[in-house]
Amino acid sequence: MKSLIFVCLGNICRSPLAEGIAKKIAKEHDIDIIIDSAGTGDWHIGEPPCEGSLRVAQMHDIDISYLRARQFTKEDVNIFDLIVVLDEKNMLHVKEMGAKNIEKLGCFAYDCQDVPDPYFFEGFEGFLEVYKMIEICVYNLFSVKLLNEEKL
């Protein structure tokens, strides 16, 4: 696999976290891969990640402050080797665009549950929980798809 994209709703909470975590893992393991993120919605285009995601990423030595929200496009379907969605709603959206190479992030742990959107949680605790869920799933994704079962 040479490229992957993480897709959530607005591209300001979950998918930027997944992108940041994945880039950190790729760097630590010297994996040459293009990693991106996008949202199925268009209302946050050009915005930085939300404050909660920036804060929780920084707590884990991950800088996502340079990322800007963008919308997932039909072109992305053909560009990326793997499309990783964060919930079922986004899975359906990218399937409607013709994507076949899709995985749901929660299927790499948590019995294929949706990764909840912390944007709608009260307080910072939701961001901490969602970060941990994304981190575990992204590590497992890399282990299964990129490191040939090598333990991280």
C-alpha positions as CSV (number, residue, x, y, z in Angstrom):
1,M,0.0,0.0,0.0
2,K,1.3,3.4,-1.0
3,S,-1.4,5.7,0.2
4,L,-4.3,6.0,2.6
5,I,-6.9,8.5,3.6
6,F,-9.0,8.8,6.8
7,V,-12.5,10.1,6.3
8,C,-14.9,11.5,8.9
9,L,-17.7,14.0,8.7
10,G,-16.1,17.5,9.0
11,N,-12.4,16.7,8.9
12,I,-11.8,18.8,12.1
13,C,-11.9,16.1,14.9
14,R,-11.4,12.4,14.2
15,S,-9.8,12.1,10.8
16,P,-7.1,14.7,11.6
17,L,-6.3,12.8,14.7
18,A,-6.1,9.5,12.7
19,E,-3.8,11.3,10.1
20,G,-1.5,12.6,12.8
21,I,-1.2,9.3,14.6
22,A,-0.6,7.4,11.3
23,K,2.1,9.9,10.3
24,K,3.8,9.5,13.6
25,I,3.7,5.7,13.3
26,A,5.0,5.8,9.7
27,K,7.8,8.1,10.7
28,E,8.8,5.9,13.7
29,H,8.9,2.8,11.5
30,D,10.3,4.4,8.4
31,I,7.3,3.5,6.2
32,D,7.0,5.4,2.9
33,I,3.3,6.1,2.6
34,I,1.1,9.1,1.7
35,I,-1.3,9.8,4.5
36,D,-4.2,12.3,4.3
37,S,-7.6,13.0,5.8
38,A,-10.9,14.5,4.6
39,G,-14.5,15.0,5.5
40,T,-17.6,14.0,3.7
41,G,-19.2,17.4,4.6
42,D,-18.2,20.8,3.2
43,W,-18.9,23.2,6.0
44,H,-15.4,23.2,7.6
45,I,-13.3,23.4,4.4
46,G,-10.1,25.4,5.1
47,E,-10.5,25.3,8.9
48,P,-7.8,23.9,11.3
49,P,-8.7,20.9,13.5
50,C,-11.0,21.8,16.5
51,E,-9.4,22.9,19.8
52,G,-10.1,19.5,21.5
53,S,-8.3,17.6,18.8
54,L,-5.4,20.0,18.7
55,R,-5.1,19.7,22.5
56,V,-5.3,15.9,22.8
57,A,-2.8,15.5,19.9
58,Q,-0.4,17.9,21.5
59,M,-0.6,15.9,24.7
60,H,0.7,12.9,22.7
61,D,3.5,14.9,21.0
62,I,1.6,15.0,17.7
63,D,1.3,18.3,15.8
64,I,-1.8,18.6,13.6
65,S,-2.1,22.4,13.8
66,Y,-0.9,22.7,10.1
67,L,-3.8,20.5,8.8
68,R,-6.8,22.2,7.1
69,A,-10.2,20.6,6.6
70,R,-11.0,19.5,3.1
71,Q,-13.9,17.6,1.5
72,F,-13.5,14.0,0.3
73,T,-13.9,14.0,-3.5
74,K,-14.6,11.5,-6.3
75,E,-10.9,11.9,-7.3
76,D,-9.9,10.6,-3.8
77,V,-11.6,7.3,-4.6
78,N,-9.1,6.7,-7.4
79,I,-6.0,8.3,-5.8
80,F,-5.9,6.4,-2.5
81,D,-5.1,2.7,-2.1
82,L,-7.1,2.5,1.1
83,I,-10.0,4.7,2.4
84,V,-10.5,4.4,6.1
85,V,-13.8,5.7,7.4
86,L,-14.6,6.5,11.0
87,D,-18.2,5.6,11.0
88,E,-20.9,3.8,9.1
89,K,-22.5,7.0,7.7
90,N,-19.2,8.0,6.1
91,M,-18.8,4.4,4.9
92,L,-22.1,4.7,3.0
93,H,-21.1,8.1,1.6
94,V,-17.8,6.9,0.1
95,K,-19.4,3.8,-1.2
96,E,-22.0,5.9,-3.0
97,M,-19.0,7.6,-4.7
98,G,-17.9,4.3,-6.1
99,A,-15.1,3.4,-3.6
100,K,-14.3,-0.3,-3.2
101,N,-11.1,-0.1,-1.1
102,I,-12.8,0.9,2.2
103,E,-12.1,-0.2,5.7
104,K,-13.9,1.0,8.9
105,L,-11.4,2.1,11.5
106,G,-13.3,0.5,14.3
107,C,-12.9,-2.9,12.7
108,F,-9.3,-2.8,13.8
109,A,-10.5,-3.1,17.4
110,Y,-13.8,-2.4,19.1
111,D,-15.8,-5.0,17.1
112,C,-16.3,-2.7,14.2
113,Q,-18.0,0.1,16.2
114,D,-18.2,3.6,14.9
115,V,-15.6,5.9,16.3
116,P,-17.8,8.5,18.0
117,D,-17.5,12.2,17.0
118,P,-16.1,14.1,20.1
119,Y,-17.3,17.3,18.5
120,F,-20.7,16.6,20.0
121,F,-19.4,15.5,23.5
122,E,-19.5,17.8,26.5
123,G,-16.1,18.6,27.8
124,F,-12.6,17.3,27.0
125,E,-13.1,13.7,28.3
126,G,-14.7,12.7,25.0
127,F,-11.6,13.8,23.1
128,L,-9.4,11.7,25.4
129,E,-11.5,8.6,24.9
130,V,-11.8,9.1,21.1
131,Y,-8.0,9.7,20.8
132,K,-7.3,6.4,22.6
133,M,-9.8,4.5,20.4
134,I,-8.3,6.0,17.2
135,E,-4.7,5.3,18.4
136,I,-5.4,1.6,19.1
137,C,-7.2,1.2,15.8
138,V,-4.5,3.0,13.7
139,Y,-1.7,0.9,15.3
140,N,-3.7,-2.3,14.5
141,L,-4.4,-1.0,11.0
142,F,-0.7,-0.5,10.4
143,S,0.2,-3.9,11.9
144,V,-2.3,-5.7,9.7
145,K,-2.0,-3.8,6.5
146,L,1.5,-2.3,6.5
147,L,3.8,-4.2,8.8
148,N,2.9,-7.8,7.9
149,E,1.7,-8.5,11.5
150,E,5.0,-7.0,12.9
151,K,4.3,-5.8,16.4
152,L,4.6,-2.1,17.0
